[in-house]
Amino acid sequence: MNEPFYATLKLITGEEVLAEVCHEINDKTGEDFFTVVNPIIIGEMTKIDYQKGTMVSGLVPKKWMMYSNDDMTIINKQHVISISELDKFGVEFYTNALRVAKVSSPIKRSVPSSENSGF
């Protein structure tokens, strides 16, 4: 197994996902894929106050799969346009944004596997 690293992945859908990533190869089929843990996306929010004549812009982190209670997912390599390792600043930004994304997620509890089985 390869060592995990923090990265940003640009997907063919246009989404940019930040996550802890590990590159894997299926032993049976030889297919490449990425295991991503705690994937988040960052949206931009702009608010205009017409009375004051000001505009405020900010970044809004969200879980990539908002209604999933599983923190790990698999992305096939063929769905990735580009991948880049995060630098020290990027890792710090990601870890802070991840905390905000988890707090704002609609799913805040873990679902017992005895009640819900399978993927």
N, C-alpha and C positions, 0 to 999 in steps of 0.2 A: 504494500500500500504506500502511496506517495504521501509526503508531508502536506498537511493543510496550510493554506496561506490566505490572507485577506486580499480580495480582488473586486474589481468591477467588471461585469460582463455585459457586453452590448449584444442583445438578442435580435433575431431576424424580425421580431415584432416591433422593434424600435425601442423597447424598454431597456433601461440601464439598471442593472441589479447589483447591489453591493452585498457581499456575503463572505463567509469563511468558505473557501473552496478547496476541493481535493480532486485532482485529475485521476480517473480510473479507467481501466480497460477490462471489458468482459472477457474472462478466460475462455469461454466457450465460443463466442461469436467474434471476438477481436474488436468489437465496437468500442469507440471512445465515448466517455460521458463524464460529466462533472457532478460530484456530490456537493450540494450547497447547503450550508447550515445558517439559519437565521437570515434568510434573504430579505432585503428591504429595498424600497424604491424611494427616491426623493422627488417630491413635486415642488413646484414653485407657486406661491400664492401672492397675488398682488391686490392691494386694497387701495382704492382711491377715495380720498375725502374731498369732495367738490367744494364744500364750504370753506375749508382751510386752504385748498389748492395744493394739497400734498398727496404723495403716493408712497405707500409702504410696501416693500417686497420682502418676502421671507421664504425659507425652505421648510417644507413639511415632510417629515419622514413617515412612511407607512410600511407595514408588513407587505411583502410582495403578494402573498396569498392570504388575504385578510381573514378569511373564515376557516383557515386550517389550524388545527391544534398541534400539528406536527411541525417541528422546527427544521426538519431536513427534507430536501427534495432532490430529484435527479433531473439534470438537463442534458439532453443529447448534444454531443459536440456539433452536430450538423445544424443545430438551432442557434449557435453562437457565432456572431460575426467577428467579435474581438474580445480579448480578455487582457486585463492589465493588473498587475500587482499594485496594491495600495502602498504608498509611502507612509512614514511615521505619522504625518499630519492626517492622511486619509484614514488610517486605522483608528486614530483618536476620534475623528469626526464620525466614523462608522459606529464605534462603540457607544458614543453619546446619542447618536440618532437612533440606534437600536433600542435603547432604553425608552425613548420617547415613543417610538413605533409600537413597542409592546404595551405600553400604558394606554395608548389610544386605540388599540385593537379591540374589535367587538368580542373576540374570543379571549377570555382572560383566565380560563380554568382548563385543567386537563381533563380529558374524557377517559374514564376507566375503560381499558381494553376488553374487560369481560362483558361490558354492555355493547360495545361497538368493535367488531373484529374485522380485520382485512384492510386492504388498501384499494 
